[in-house]
Amino acid sequence: MSTLDAIPAGPVTAARTAEAPDAEAPNAEALGAELLRAGPAPVDGAAIRSCPLVVDLDGTLIRTDTLSEGVATLARDWRLVPALGLLLTAGRAAFKRRIAELAPPAAALLPYNAPLLGYLRAQKAAGRTLVLATAADRAVADAVARELGLFDEVIASDGTTNLKGATKARALVARFGTGGFAYAGDSRADLAVWAGAASAVLVNVRPAVAAEVRARLPVEYTIADRPAPLVALWRAMRPHQWVKNALVMVPLLTAHAYGDPLAWRGAVLAFWAFCAIASAFYLFNDLVDLAADRAHRRKRERAFASGRVSIAAGGALAAVLLAVGAALAFAAHVPIVLGIYAATTVAYSLKLKELPLVDVFCLAGLYTLRLFGGGTASGHPVSLWLLGFSTFLFLSLALVKRVEELTAPMIADADGLAGPSRRGYMPADAPLLQMLGCGASFASCIVLALFVQREATANAYASPALLWGMVPVFLFWQCRLWLSTARGYMHDDPIMYAARDWVSWSVGAVLVLLVVLAHSVAWFPG
């Protein structure tokens, strides 16, 4: 008799065990490890292949955790956040049931483990019985089972019993008998289940846990393609987007305070404060926007949407970055500006991005707040000329981003529709947005011309007439962005498109050259 027979096993249905709610053994991992140390048992390979294959869901069949995703989705509605804490008092199984009701998963968009799916399809074709057994709520499990059409039976938490660890082990032994099933799992919590199984399928199991399983059970299939989480987290922080935060240096430069060390210190601290806060909210935005990202042709490869990084790890890193950003903001004397930036970013992620026109003005405002932060930190406030120029410029860039999303091909979303998710626009709006964006581009260059006129009369340049060359060069660059958008060349972020575009770099070099020559060479004195 197997040592697992020592675990009491009451009557079990496909969705519920007979034990009390959340009666999971307090040390299920230790129990599983102890049972596995009993030593290998004689096995019959053919018999193992013929027994039902039971598959875990979270972290095994899919590369994410459905409960964490549901909580993250609900975080979009701040009114529900306090209720989440109250739900936990009813028990974990009841909590899962309520989350599944409030935030049902888009099963078609979940990040499935492709190698495991291939193996399951081959086993199904060979006539093997497949069972989905998960601690996720039954509603979630049923949605996944319907989507895949592979499973003959579903065993899951039911709002009363949390089917995890030793509880799941008892349920499966009661249903199939000791050694009457194979089990595919991914974590140490599955040790208790493997202890009662005939064989194992290991899916990205850590080496120490895999060694314990192999010491007791034959392993019929192994998947080891877990991506490096640190690399994925670094990319999720979007460090390439930090180039936008260089805007904090602009007020210092336009004030000609190149030799002011205190101004540079404040600007640099503000730069890193914006980087930390922005990265924290990039993570937050990705966490609450999983379904929309998975419906996007490129965003579906992001760290959380693809399942390369856990929701918990993303939330923890976002909290750390917020703390770091807040500390730097106080050091740079810009806590109010950073606070407004953070509040606006949260509002944008939760709701404002869904409101037409409000979203692009909000994006333009976030760019402008960087200028205000740089001006405050460096001690050189933003001039009205710079404010006017930047407002029109950033509005134009935000409209470029929206037009690109409307005109670029999208993959179908969960309802079979195509189009930008969580946006308030329709494809027919693209021509109007193009018109508004081009108008904003020309308006920005008019303000730039007025600013150049002011600089030309400030006696700060040897050849102020050279500054007028900036106006057509800058207008050319913006017109080229719009032409690239119309032709479908634009990346979904115009700043990143420009950062990779040799023409944009050339335009930047010409602008810098004009300013340097205007400062130092008396060719065309004013």
Secondary structure in CASP SS format (residue, H / E / C, confidence):
PFRMAT SS
TARGET T0000
AUTHOR 0000-0000-0000
METHOD secondary structure of the structure
MODEL  1
M C 1.00
S C 1.00
T H 1.00
L H 1.00
D H 1.00
A H 1.00
I C 1.00
P C 1.00
A C 1.00
G C 1.00
P C 1.00
V E 1.00
T C 1.00
A C 1.00
A C 1.00
R C 1.00
T E 1.00
A C 1.00
E C 1.00
A C 1.00
P C 1.00
D C 1.00
A C 1.00
E C 1.00
A C 1.00
P C 1.00
N C 1.00
A H 1.00
E H 1.00
A H 1.00
L H 1.00
G H 1.00
A H 1.00
E H 1.00
L H 1.00
L H 1.00
R C 1.00
A C 1.00
G C 1.00
P C 1.00
A C 1.00
P C 1.00
V C 1.00
D C 1.00
G H 1.00
A H 1.00
A H 1.00
I H 1.00
R H 1.00
S H 1.00
C C 1.00
P C 1.00
L E 1.00
V E 1.00
V E 1.00
D C 1.00
L C 1.00
D E 1.00
G C 1.00
T C 1.00
L C 1.00
I E 1.00
R C 1.00
T C 1.00
D C 1.00
T H 1.00
L H 1.00
S H 1.00
E H 1.00
G H 1.00
V H 1.00
A H 1.00
T H 1.00
L H 1.00
A C 1.00
R C 1.00
D C 1.00
W H 1.00
R H 1.00
L H 1.00
V H 1.00
P H 1.00
A H 1.00
L H 1.00
G H 1.00
L H 1.00
L H 1.00
L H 1.00
T C 1.00
A C 1.00
G C 1.00
R H 1.00
A H 1.00
A H 1.00
F H 1.00
K H 1.00
R H 1.00
R H 1.00
I H 1.00
A H 1.00
E H 1.00
L H 1.00
A C 1.00
P C 1.00
P C 1.00
A C 1.00
A H 1.00
A H 1.00
L H 1.00
L C 1.00
P C 1.00
Y E 1.00
N C 1.00
A H 1.00
P H 1.00
L H 1.00
L H 1.00
G H 1.00
Y H 1.00
L H 1.00
R H 1.00
A H 1.00
Q H 1.00
K H 1.00
A H 1.00
A C 1.00
G C 1.00
R C 1.00
T C 1.00
L E 1.00
V E 1.00
L E 1.00
A E 1.00
T E 1.00
A E 1.00
A E 1.00
D E 1.00
R H 1.00
A H 1.00
V H 1.00
A H 1.00
D H 1.00
A H 1.00
V H 1.00
A H 1.00
R H 1.00
E H 1.00
L H 1.00
G C 1.00
L C 1.00
F C 1.00
D C 1.00
E E 1.00
V E 1.00
I E 1.00
A E 1.00
S E 1.00
D C 1.00
G C 1.00
T C 1.00
T C 1.00
N C 1.00
L C 1.00
K C 1.00
G C 1.00
A H 1.00
T H 1.00
K H 1.00
A H 1.00
R H 1.00
A H 1.00
L H 1.00
V H 1.00
A H 1.00
R H 1.00
F H 1.00
G C 1.00
T C 1.00
G C 1.00
G C 1.00
F C 1.00
A E 1.00
Y E 1.00
A E 1.00
G E 1.00
D C 1.00
S C 1.00
R H 1.00
A H 1.00
D H 1.00
L H 1.00
A H 1.00
V H 1.00
W H 1.00
A C 1.00
G C 1.00
A C 1.00
A C 1.00
S E 1.00
A E 1.00
V E 1.00
L E 1.00
V E 1.00
N C 1.00
V C 1.00
R C 1.00
P H 1.00
A H 1.00
V H 1.00
A H 1.00
A H 1.00
E H 1.00
V H 1.00
R H 1.00
A C 1.00
R C 1.00
L C 1.00
P C 1.00
V E 1.00
E E 1.00
Y E 1.00
T E 1.00
I E 1.00
A C 1.00
D C 1.00
R C 1.00
P C 1.00
A C 1.00
P H 1.00
L H 1.00
V H 1.00
A H 1.00
L H 1.00
W H 1.00
R H 1.00
A H 1.00
M C 1.00
R C 1.00
P H 1.00
H H 1.00
Q H 1.00
W H 1.00
V H 1.00
K H 1.00
N H 1.00
A H 1.00
L H 1.00
V H 1.00
M H 1.00
V H 1.00
P H 1.00
L H 1.00
L H 1.00
T H 1.00
A C 1.00
H C 1.00
A C 1.00
Y C 1.00
G C 1.00
D C 1.00
P H 1.00
L H 1.00
A H 1.00
W H 1.00
R H 1.00
G H 1.00
A H 1.00
V H 1.00
L H 1.00
A H 1.00
F H 1.00
W H 1.00
A H 1.00
F H 1.00
C H 1.00
A H 1.00
I H 1.00
A H 1.00
S H 1.00
A H 1.00
F H 1.00
Y H 1.00
L H 1.00
F H 1.00
N H 1.00
D H 1.00
L H 1.00
V H 1.00
D C 1.00
L H 1.00
A H 1.00
A H 1.00
D H 1.00
R H 1.00
A C 1.00
H C 1.00
R C 1.00
R C 1.00
K H 1.00
R H 1.00
E H 1.00
R C 1.00
A C 1.00
F C 1.00
A C 1.00
S C 1.00
G C 1.00
R C 1.00
V C 1.00
S C 1.00
I H 1.00
A H 1.00
A H 1.00
G H 1.00
G H 1.00
A H 1.00
L H 1.00
A H 1.00
A H 1.00
V H 1.00
L H 1.00
L H 1.00
A H 1.00
V H 1.00
G H 1.00
A H 1.00
A H 1.00
L H 1.00
A H 1.00
F H 1.00
A H 1.00
A C 1.00
H C 1.00
V C 1.00
P H 1.00
I H 1.00
V H 1.00
L H 1.00
G H 1.00
I H 1.00
Y H 1.00
A H 1.00
A H 1.00
T H 1.00
T H 1.00
V H 1.00
A H 1.00
Y H 1.00
S H 1.00
L H 1.00
K C 1.00
L H 1.00
K H 1.00
E H 1.00
L C 1.00
P C 1.00
L C 1.00
V H 1.00
D H 1.00
V H 1.00
F H 1.00
C H 1.00
L H 1.00
A H 1.00
G H 1.00
L H 1.00
Y H 1.00
T H 1.00
L H 1.00
R H 1.00
L H 1.00
F H 1.00
G H 1.00
G H 1.00
G H 1.00
T H 1.00
A H 1.00
S H 1.00
G C 1.00
H C 1.00
P C 1.00
V C 1.00
S C 1.00
L H 1.00
W H 1.00
L H 1.00
L H 1.00
G H 1.00
F H 1.00
S H 1.00
T H 1.00
F H 1.00
L H 1.00
F H 1.00
L H 1.00
S H 1.00
L H 1.00
A H 1.00
L H 1.00
V H 1.00
K H 1.00
R H 1.00
V H 1.00
E H 1.00
E H 1.00
L H 1.00
T H 1.00
A C 1.00
P C 1.00
M C 1.00
I C 1.00
A C 1.00
D C 1.00
A C 1.00
D C 1.00
G C 1.00
L C 1.00
A C 1.00
G C 1.00
P C 1.00
S C 1.00
R C 1.00
R C 1.00
G C 1.00
Y C 1.00
M C 1.00
P H 1.00
A H 1.00
D H 1.00
A H 1.00
P H 1.00
L H 1.00
L H 1.00
Q H 1.00
M H 1.00
L H 1.00
G H 1.00
C H 1.00
G H 1.00
A H 1.00
S H 1.00
F H 1.00
A H 1.00
S H 1.00
C H 1.00
I H 1.00
V H 1.00
L H 1.00
A H 1.00
L H 1.00
F H 1.00
V H 1.00
Q H 1.00
R H 1.00
E H 1.00
A H 1.00
T C 1.00
A C 1.00
N C 1.00
A C 1.00
Y C 1.00
A C 1.00
S C 1.00
P H 1.00
A H 1.00
L H 1.00
L H 1.00
W H 1.00
G H 1.00
M H 1.00
V H 1.00
P H 1.00
V H 1.00
F H 1.00
L H 1.00
F H 1.00
W H 1.00
Q H 1.00
C H 1.00
R H 1.00
L H 1.00
W H 1.00
L H 1.00
S H 1.00
T H 1.00
A H 1.00
R C 1.00
G C 1.00
Y C 1.00
M C 1.00
H C 1.00
D C 1.00
D C 1.00
P H 1.00
I H 1.00
M H 1.00
Y H 1.00
A H 1.00
A H 1.00
R C 1.00
D C 1.00
W H 1.00
V H 1.00
S H 1.00
W H 1.00
S H 1.00
V H 1.00
G H 1.00
A H 1.00
V H 1.00
L H 1.00
V H 1.00
L H 1.00
L H 1.00
V H 1.00
V H 1.00
L H 1.00
A H 1.00
H H 1.00
S H 1.00
V C 1.00
A C 1.00
W C 1.00
F C 1.00
P C 1.00
G C 1.00
END
